[in-house]
Amino acid sequence: MKKFSLSTWLLFLIPSIIGIFLFMIPFKFDGEWKIPVAILANLVAGYVEPIMPWTVTIVMILAALGSIIYQFKKDPNPEDQTFFEKLFQVNWFWTIVRIVGAVFAVMVVANIGPEAVTSEDTGGLLLSTTGLLSFLFTIFLFAGLLLPLLLNFGLLEFFGTMMVKIMRPLFKLPGRSSIDALASWIGDGTIGVLLTSKQYEEGFYTKREAAIIGTTFSVVSITFSIVVIEQIGLGSYFLPFYATVVFSGIVLAFIMPRIFPLSRKPDEYIDGRPFDETTETLPEGYNVVTHGLENALSTANKNRSVTKFITDGLKNVLDMWMGVAPVVMAFGTIALMLATYTDVFVWLGKPFVPLLMVLGIPEAAEAAQTIVVGFADMFLPALLGGELIESELTRFVIAATSVTQLIYMSEVGGLLLGSKIPVNFLDLLIIFVLRTVIALPIIAGVAHLLF
């Protein structure tokens, strides 16, 4: 192993330890377990709540206007784009999505237009002072600024080398993806998506790997799981509930990368390079610890600039704000409108009724529509299940399934579509259905043992 100076060791250790503390160590705050980044976001959100809806709306308007302008601006050298060209130069589909997101946001904050858009059950749910987008806006601020602590100073290189013998054979993923999964599990699924997207853009993941991690390992945090099981009225069953979710998630993580659509994603990097398996082989005379340390220290040694750290953080924030917020607003509002004002999800749920009946789930017809509505928003099944379903067994199945499904358009689904991760709406719908069908027998089996 090469020798490195004390300053390089400190440059690896101090930022990495701070990053782990901020993104992965939960603390009890206001009666809930949260990671420090989420605590900071909540504290700031409390002070800026009154202005958040309009602030988010203005950013969405800027994103839409910037995308429209860049549609008509020819890029003489597309391979050498500036940051703002990358930010605004999206195709027409995403430009339209940004326009729709901005229009919906203006309608909500100005309270104009049809109630279907502005209602507290649809657009208002996303863009109120305490809504999802207001929280995402503040979490993006801190997560974006501080994400370089995890990305730039060798932590991923160290754990990536250590975990490759577990992640590659089991989940067909590089070892460094273990950090994404851990950040999601302890912190929040949105953090996992953002971390995955940044690493994909920087050439560390292939298209297939990024798609697998984003749709399979951006798991729901422990905190949100507690909220779901409490909402469904089964808080005393949290331990068996969460154990069921974790076991189902591991089974799905093993199966999903091996079947369509994830198995069909190209194993090439964002710049078109094919997957190079030699990057994960150990050089002669090294073990996983020494090789991981050398990779980590080499990375840390290249990132001594404070200016670069701040610049990278600010770019992350702008990228998240302008790239993701309009997508969440557009797709989330449409999905919630369908769930609230139409019978679309009732009809979509009908194919699940026979499966639920075979699995011995009481109130199968009512349960089927709550399971499908999870595609719009993960919390909707718990809300509907608490009102519609009397059977504790069925409510347990609804809660565990909603958390295991992972893909929901009001947050993770919108984030994935707004990111550079190569998945489309149809991919997400298919993955949602497959995860549901595979997980239901496991969850139902546990439920029958408990009730």
Secondary structure, DSSP 4 states (H G I P E B T S, - for coil): -----HHHHHHHHHHHHHHHHHHH--EEETTEEE-HHHHHHHHHHHHHGGGHHHHHHHHHHHHHHHHHHHHSS--S-GGG--HHHHHH---HHHHHHHHHHHHHHHHHHHT-S-HHHHSTTTHHHHHSTTSHHHHHHHHHHHHHHHTHHHHSSSHHHHHHHHHHHHHHHHHS--TTHHHHHHIIIII-HHHHHHHHHHHHHTTSS-HHHHHHIIIII-PPPHHHHHHHHHHTT-GGGHHHHHHHHHHHHHHHHHHGGGSTTGGGS--B-TTSPBP-GGGGSPPTT--HHHHHHHHHHHHHHT---HHHHHHHHHHHHHHHHHHHHHHHHHHHHHHHHHHHHSSHHHHHHTTHHHHHHHTT-SSHHHHHHHHHHTTT-TTHHHHHHHHH---HHHHHHHHHHHHHH---TTTHHHHHHHSSSS--HHHHHHHHHHHHHHHHHHHHHHHHHH-
